[in-house]
Amino acid sequence: MRDILAAEVKRLANTVIWSWEGFRAAWATEKTLRQWTVANALAAVLAFSLDLAAAERGLVLALGLLILAAELINTAVEEVVDHLSPGLDPRAKKAKDCGSACVALTAIAAGVAWVVVLVG
Ligand SMILES: Nc1ncnc2c1ncn2[C@@H]1O[C@H](COP(=O)(O)OP(=O)(O)OP(=O)(O)O)[C@@H](O)[C@H]1O
């Protein structure tokens, strides 16, 4: 039992370490990730400055974080596509455009949430 617990703790610790390494690697190369992170920080300041209900605040903050998650997935797709398909290919284009659309949709969702929270 103790061994299983130790293995699970090690697995969890590795997951945290590798996730952090992934974020740092994307941060180093992806300007859009850095821009969205700054936008998230500003949005968080705004969310805590305004007189919002807890659910409203939670919604806009969570959707902001979702944009960062989408941006990381998009980066992962781009890396894999560039590795496997250095030349032009319609499937590479489709994969990259879908990743881009994923980020755009999460950004629209966050924007819609902000408009609804602020305007009603
Ligand atoms: N190998 C390829 N084959 C065909 N089209 C490609 C290929 N690589 C990129 N493209 C096209 O060029 C666009 C931009 O690709 P690029 O790799 O420059 O992404 P990016 O500018 O870093 O995108 P993002 O702003 O989402 O990070 C893609 O969305 C796709 O339409």
The ligand as an SDF file (V2000), in Angstrom:
LIG
                    3D

 31 33  0  0  0  0  0  0  0  0999 V2000
    2.9830   22.6080  -43.3780 N   0  0  0  0  0  0  0  0  0  0  0  0
    1.9740   23.3990  -43.7750 C   0  0  0  0  0  0  0  0  0  0  0  0
    1.2010   23.0750  -44.8190 N   0  0  0  0  0  0  0  0  0  0  0  0
    0.1780   23.8510  -45.2130 C   0  0  0  0  0  0  0  0  0  0  0  0
   -0.1840   25.0160  -44.5950 N   0  0  0  0  0  0  0  0  0  0  0  0
    0.5420   25.3970  -43.5180 C   0  0  0  0  0  0  0  0  0  0  0  0
    1.6510   24.6280  -43.0560 C   0  0  0  0  0  0  0  0  0  0  0  0
    2.1800   25.2640  -41.9750 N   0  0  0  0  0  0  0  0  0  0  0  0
    1.4340   26.3530  -41.8090 C   0  0  0  0  0  0  0  0  0  0  0  0
    0.4490   26.4600  -42.6980 N   0  0  0  0  0  0  0  0  0  0  0  0
   -0.5790   27.5230  -42.7860 C   0  0  0  0  0  0  0  0  0  0  0  0
   -0.0470   28.7290  -42.2740 O   0  0  0  0  0  0  0  0  0  0  0  0
   -0.7900   29.1140  -41.0900 C   0  0  0  0  0  0  0  0  0  0  0  0
    0.1580   29.6980  -40.0570 C   0  0  0  0  0  0  0  0  0  0  0  0
    1.0540   28.6860  -39.6890 O   0  0  0  0  0  0  0  0  0  0  0  0
    2.2090   28.9460  -38.6280 P   0  0  0  0  0  0  0  0  0  0  0  0
    2.9430   27.6700  -38.4100 O   0  0  0  0  0  0  0  0  0  0  0  0
    2.9920   30.1490  -39.0740 O   0  0  0  0  0  0  0  0  0  0  0  0
    1.3890   29.2540  -37.3530 O   0  0  0  0  0  0  0  0  0  0  0  0
    1.4540   30.5310  -36.3980 P   0  0  0  0  0  0  0  0  0  0  0  0
    1.5620   31.7910  -37.2120 O   0  0  0  0  0  0  0  0  0  0  0  0
    2.4950   30.2400  -35.4090 O   0  0  0  0  0  0  0  0  0  0  0  0
   -0.0190   30.3990  -35.8540 O   0  0  0  0  0  0  0  0  0  0  0  0
   -0.5920   30.9090  -34.4610 P   0  0  0  0  0  0  0  0  0  0  0  0
   -0.7530   32.3870  -34.6000 O   0  0  0  0  0  0  0  0  0  0  0  0
   -1.9170   30.1380  -34.3540 O   0  0  0  0  0  0  0  0  0  0  0  0
    0.4050   30.4670  -33.3990 O   0  0  0  0  0  0  0  0  0  0  0  0
   -1.4910   27.8190  -40.6260 C   0  0  0  0  0  0  0  0  0  0  0  0
   -2.6670   28.0860  -39.8660 O   0  0  0  0  0  0  0  0  0  0  0  0
   -1.8040   27.1680  -41.9540 C   0  0  0  0  0  0  0  0  0  0  0  0
   -2.9570   27.7270  -42.5620 O   0  0  0  0  0  0  0  0  0  0  0  0
  1  2  1  0
  2  3  1  0
  2  7  2  0
  3  4  2  0
  4  5  1  0
  5  6  2  0
  6  7  1  0
  6 10  1  0
  7  8  1  0
  8  9  2  0
  9 10  1  0
 10 11  1  0
 11 12  1  0
 11 30  1  0
 12 13  1  0
 13 14  1  0
 13 28  1  0
 14 15  1  0
 15 16  1  0
 16 17  2  0
 16 18  1  0
 16 19  1  0
 19 20  1  0
 20 21  2  0
 20 22  1  0
 20 23  1  0
 23 24  1  0
 24 25  2  0
 24 26  1  0
 24 27  1  0
 28 29  1  0
 28 30  1  0
 30 31  1  0
M  END
$$$$
